[in-house]
Amino acid sequence: MTLPDIAIVGAGITGCSAAYRLAKAGAKVTVIDSYGPAAMASGWTLAGVRQSGRDPAELPLAQRAVALWPDLEAELGAPTDYRRNGNLRLARTPAEVETIRQLVADQRALGLDLTFLDDIAAIREIAPAVSGDVLAASFCPTDGHADPVASVGAFVAAAERHGAVFRFGEKVEAVEVAGGRLQGLRTTAGRLPAGLCVLAPGIGINALLQPLGLTVPLRIPMVTVIQSVPLPPLLAPVLGVASADCAARQQVDGCLRVTSGAEAWHGEIGETEDGRPKVEPTTASVKRTIDLVGALLPDFAEARVRRIWAGLLDLTPDALPVIDFAPGIDGLIVAAGFSGHGFGIGPATGEMICDLALGRQSPLSREAFAFGRAALSAPAAEPAALTLHG
Ligand SMILES: Cc1cc2nc3c(=O)[nH]c(=O)nc-3n(C[C@H](O)[C@H](O)[C@H](O)COP(=O)(O)OP(=O)(O)OC[C@H]3O[C@@H](n4cnc5c(N)ncnc54)[C@H](O)[C@@H]3O)c2cc1C
């Protein structure tokens, strides 16, 4: 079978894992990014790799990803810093205890290995540094975390070995369509003809779709991220909370990386000294995040800070992504709207996009990720906090 030339917009985890799968399958792949690999959400992220708290429709994708993560370093030939040390979701109030109890019941019914811990001694066996004020927790031992920049870099290097070409510092200005069929891309460097195109540009999706008369309804909130200097080992699992207003993990290099909940974005994106996109959090959010995480993890309140930044989420009304052909345009695939939890599933999302592009039957249902699903045209509701990032 002759494979079409494939253009991918976006070198985050979604675009790069798809590029790897497609190049490995023999397609001629070109990836274009305005900046470079992991320049936006895939670099700004907390980088938890989590099944617990997922929407039931997304759980099979998360479970497939968790099956792939342990072997990725060997397969891609580069480190990902993946660690399967679990996810501990904490309850600080009686109402949060009930939320966690319900989460455990619901997700155990779906077959997930999730335990309800209602005494602090059991919680501290898993994470001794957690505050004694915590009332209860869920624990999923097969969750974990990875290094986002290393993981995306590993996909880039492996895709390149299979012949994929990455063009960085080049912005895609338009998707060219004629007679209902994709023709290619117009970029700041000229035209790129393509038989098939995967749009994986994160929050940039509607700038490319709207001229074609299409939209993925999105809210774009901001999340504050604080990274400490390297500390001695004190936290093996990823920490979350029932209302998703903060999360934390300790990187392999010892730095704590902690996040706020989703907050209103002021609308500005600046640039770092090396020309990458930068979002600045507010002082109030930084303070709130330190207070919230410090109350759960007292060592964090005493730690010295290395870096502070913010990241943006592409939040759909039902907090599920779109992974589908764009309606009415032959050859155009949309993979966006990952709603603050697209990092952990990235390796499996790449497989799903590859199957879709090559016309293969995917072993996992894509129904909940359809472009035309009713939930996308419903008025934007506050998505269930448990499905959010962390
Ligand atoms: C603070 C924070 C914490 C998070 N925590 C978690 C977590 O713990 N676990 C989890 O699973 N997920 C988490 N997420 C979400 C996760 O990081 C994202 O869902 C995921 O990284 C999205 O990857 P992506 O490749 O789809 O998009 P992105 O990583 O945003 O990549 C899109 C790329 O497209 C490029 N681009 C955009 N428009 C154009 C254009 N016109 N031309 C060329 N290039 C373009 C951008 O430069 C960018 O590099 C978090 C996100 C944030 C911000």
The ligand as an ORCA input file, in Angstrom:
! r2SCAN-3c Opt
* xyz 0 1
  C       0.631     23.028     34.038
  C       0.141     21.802     33.346
  C       0.080     20.592     34.038
  C      -0.337     19.431     33.381
  N      -0.290     18.237     34.050
  C      -0.546     17.088     33.373
  C      -0.342     15.831     34.001
  O       0.060     15.746     35.143
  N      -0.615     14.712     33.280
  C      -1.069     14.773     31.992
  O      -1.319     13.724     31.392
  N      -1.243     15.956     31.365
  C      -0.983     17.100     32.025
  N      -1.144     18.309     31.412
  C      -1.665     18.346     30.041
  C      -0.635     17.919     29.024
  O       0.603     18.517     29.302
  C      -1.149     18.295     27.630
  O      -2.471     17.779     27.459
  C      -0.264     17.730     26.535
  O       1.081     18.064     26.762
  C      -0.733     18.279     25.199
  O       0.203     17.923     24.218
  P      -0.017     18.353     22.732
  O       1.110     17.778     21.959
  O      -1.399     17.992     22.304
  O       0.027     19.952     22.741
  P       1.281     20.919     23.030
  O       2.285     20.278     23.888
  O       0.734     22.229     23.455
  O       1.956     21.069     21.605
  C       1.423     21.873     20.586
  C       2.576     22.378     19.747
  O       2.013     22.958     18.562
  C       2.794     24.086     18.215
  N       1.932     24.952     17.383
  C       0.747     25.507     17.719
  N       0.235     26.203     16.684
  C       1.133     26.082     15.665
  C       1.188     26.583     14.330
  N       0.206     27.339     13.797
  N       2.265     26.276     13.565
  C       3.265     25.493     14.063
  N       3.272     25.005     15.334
  C       2.218     25.298     16.103
  C       3.197     24.707     19.546
  O       4.382     25.460     19.412
  C       3.386     23.466     20.418
  O       4.751     23.059     20.489
  C      -0.753     19.492     32.031
  C      -0.709     20.705     31.334
  C      -0.268     21.861     31.976
  C      -0.185     23.141     31.198
*
